[in-house]
Amino acid sequence: MSQPLIGISTYQQEARWGVWTLPAALVPAGYPRLVQRSGGLPALLPPGDPDTAAAVVARLDGVVIAGGADVQPARYGAQPHPRTGPPSLDRDAWELALIEAALAARVPLLGICRGLQLLNVALGGTLIQHLDGHAGPDGVFDHHPVEPVPGTLLARALPEPVTVPTYHHQAVDRLGRGLLASAYAEDGTIEAVELPAADGFALAVQWHPEAGDDPRVMDALVAAAGGTSQR
């Protein structure tokens, strides 16, 4: 069987290299490295026209929605909290369309940090706009333990409590339609969600596996994607 092709969402931001300062489609290198470590072929997906998301997903064996900026509160019917960051409207629209397309086509889906929050919003859930204790100083990951819920998709990949790299100040408030919380932090924050009715693999984690040394969550996505690969 050929290696599954895993699309990873990116974000557009001004970047500098050599003599150039230009808008660029970016994602931390840990994401494609983790896909490669787990046996997949990474493909970076720059923000695009949401109407093309279904066509993009149709060419992929799996989708990763990467971490990043806060989701626009209007997406879940809320006013911005003073600590909520500026929205990335194009990215919100594009990644929500990728999520909807992956769920509709039963293409294996993994959300990471912001990706979990977007999956929850896509299914009608809401977010806590600010909480403390889940990030280090600016640009520094914190670490804390999470407890998987026995019998879940996540627990098949991570059967024991684990300490994870974390950097977020928002989290799930009301769960979206059909979502199941599949891991918790010690303070009760939901740290993973999954969609049991997805007839496939739909999982999201609030932490950052691409910043750690435990590949098992990505291993699970790539294994599921390998089972659906036509390449």
C-alpha positions in Angstrom: 0.0 0.0 0.0 1.3 3.5 -0.9 1.8 6.1 1.8 -1.3 8.1 2.5 -1.4 11.8 1.5 -2.2 14.0 4.5 -3.2 17.6 3.9 -2.2 20.1 6.6 -3.9 23.5 6.8 -1.6 26.6 6.8 -2.1 30.3 7.4 -1.1 33.3 5.4 1.2 35.7 7.2 4.0 38.1 6.3 7.4 36.4 6.6 11.0 37.3 6.0 13.7 35.3 4.4 16.8 36.4 2.6 16.1 39.8 1.1 12.4 39.2 0.9 9.5 40.2 3.2 6.3 38.9 1.6 3.0 37.2 2.5 3.7 33.4 2.9 1.7 30.3 3.6 3.1 29.1 6.9 2.9 26.2 9.3 5.4 25.1 11.9 7.8 22.4 10.5 6.8 20.1 13.3 3.5 19.3 11.5 4.9 17.8 8.3 7.8 16.2 10.2 5.2 14.4 12.4 3.2 13.2 9.4 6.4 11.9 7.9 7.4 10.2 11.1 4.1 8.5 11.2 4.5 7.2 7.6 2.4 9.7 5.7 3.2 12.1 2.9 2.5 15.8 4.0 0.8 18.3 1.6 0.5 21.9 2.8 -2.8 23.5 2.1 -2.7 27.3 1.8 -5.9 29.2 2.6 -8.2 29.2 -0.5 -11.7 29.6 -1.7 -14.0 27.6 0.6 -16.0 26.5 -2.5 -12.9 24.4 -3.5 -12.5 22.6 -0.2 -14.5 19.5 -1.3 -12.3 19.1 -4.4 -9.2 19.5 -2.3 -10.3 16.9 0.2 -11.3 14.5 -2.5 -7.6 14.2 -3.5 -6.4 13.6 0.1 -6.4 10.5 2.3 -6.4 12.5 5.6 -6.7 16.1 6.8 -4.9 17.9 9.7 -6.3 21.3 10.9 -3.4 23.0 12.5 -3.2 25.3 15.5 -3.2 29.1 15.3 -5.3 32.2 15.9 -8.5 32.4 17.9 -11.7 31.6 16.1 -13.9 34.6 15.4 -16.5 34.6 18.3 -19.3 35.6 15.9 -18.9 32.1 14.4 -20.4 30.7 17.6 -22.7 33.6 18.5 -20.5 35.4 21.0 -19.1 38.8 21.5 -15.3 39.0 21.7 -13.7 38.7 25.1 -11.1 41.4 25.9 -8.4 38.6 25.7 -9.6 37.2 22.4 -7.1 37.8 19.6 -7.9 39.3 16.2 -9.7 36.9 13.9 -8.4 35.4 10.7 -11.6 35.5 8.7 -10.3 33.9 5.5 -8.6 31.1 7.5 -11.8 30.5 9.5 -13.8 30.1 6.4 -11.3 27.9 4.6 -10.7 25.5 7.5 -14.4 25.2 8.4 -15.0 24.3 4.8 -12.2 21.7 5.0 -13.7 20.2 8.1 -17.2 20.0 6.6 -15.8 18.4 3.4 -13.8 15.9 5.3 -16.7 14.9 7.5 -19.0 14.7 4.5 -16.6 12.5 2.5 -15.6 10.4 5.6 -11.9 11.4 5.1 -9.9 10.9 8.3 -9.6 14.2 10.2 -7.3 15.3 13.0 -7.7 18.8 14.6 -4.9 20.2 16.7 -5.5 23.0 19.2 -7.4 25.6 17.1 -8.4 22.6 14.9 -10.3 21.2 17.9 -12.0 24.5 18.6 -13.0 24.8 14.9 -14.4 21.3 14.8 -16.5 22.1 17.8 -17.7 25.4 16.3 -18.4 23.6 12.9 -20.8 21.3 14.8 -22.6 24.1 16.6 -20.5 24.2 19.8 -19.2 27.2 21.7 -15.9 28.2 23.2 -14.5 29.5 26.5 -12.7 32.6 25.3 -10.0 32.8 28.0 -8.6 30.5 30.6 -5.3 30.5 32.4 -2.8 27.7 33.1 -2.6 26.0 29.7 0.3 28.0 28.1 3.8 29.1 29.1 5.2 32.6 28.4 4.7 34.0 24.9 6.1 31.6 22.4 6.8 28.8 25.0 4.9 25.6 25.4 3.7 24.5 28.8 3.2 20.8 29.7 0.5 19.2 31.8 -1.1 15.8 32.1 -4.3 14.7 30.3 -6.5 11.7 31.1 -8.0 9.9 28.1 -11.6 8.6 28.5 -11.6 4.8 28.4 -13.3 3.2 25.4 -12.8 6.2 23.1 -11.0 6.5 19.8 -8.3 8.6 21.6 -7.9 5.9 24.3 -7.1 3.3 21.6 -4.2 5.5 20.6 -3.3 6.8 24.1 -4.5 4.2 26.7 -2.7 5.8 29.6 -2.5 9.3 31.1 0.1 11.4 29.3 1.9 14.7 29.8 1.5 16.9 26.7 2.9 20.1 25.2 0.2 22.8 25.4 -0.3 26.4 24.3 -3.8 27.7 24.3 -6.0 30.1 26.2 -9.4 29.0 24.8 -11.2 25.7 25.0 -14.5 23.9 24.5 -17.5 25.3 26.4 -20.6 23.6 25.0 -19.9 20.5 22.9 -21.0 20.5 19.3 -23.6 18.1 17.9 -22.5 14.5 18.2 -19.1 15.3 19.7 -17.8 13.2 22.7 -15.2 14.5 25.1 -12.4 11.9 25.1 -9.7 13.5 27.4 -9.6 16.0 30.2 -7.0 18.0 32.0 -6.8 18.0 35.8 -8.8 21.2 36.0 -11.6 19.7 34.0 -10.8 21.4 30.7 -11.8 19.2 27.7 -8.5 18.2 26.0 -9.8 16.0 23.2 -13.1 15.5 21.3 -14.2 12.9 18.7 -17.2 12.2 16.6 -18.3 8.6 17.1 -21.0 8.9 14.4 -18.5 10.0 11.8 -18.3 6.4 10.4 -14.5 6.8 10.2 -11.9 8.8 12.0 -12.7 12.3 13.3 -10.6 13.3 16.3 -9.2 16.5 17.7 -6.8 17.3 20.6 -6.3 20.5 22.4 -2.5 20.0 22.8 0.3 20.1 20.3 1.7 16.7 19.4 3.9 18.2 16.7 5.8 19.9 19.5 6.4 16.7 21.5 8.0 13.3 21.1 4.8 11.1 21.2 3.6 10.4 17.6 0.7 8.1 18.5 -2.1 10.5 17.8 -0.7 11.2 14.3 0.1 7.5 13.9 -3.7 6.8 14.4 -4.7 9.4 11.8 -2.1 8.0 9.2 -3.2 4.4 9.9 -6.9 5.4 9.3 -5.9 7.4 6.2 -3.9 4.4 4.9 -7.1 2.3 5.1 -8.9 4.7 2.8 -6.0 5.4 0.4 -6.6 4.8 -3.2 -3.1 5.7 -4.2 
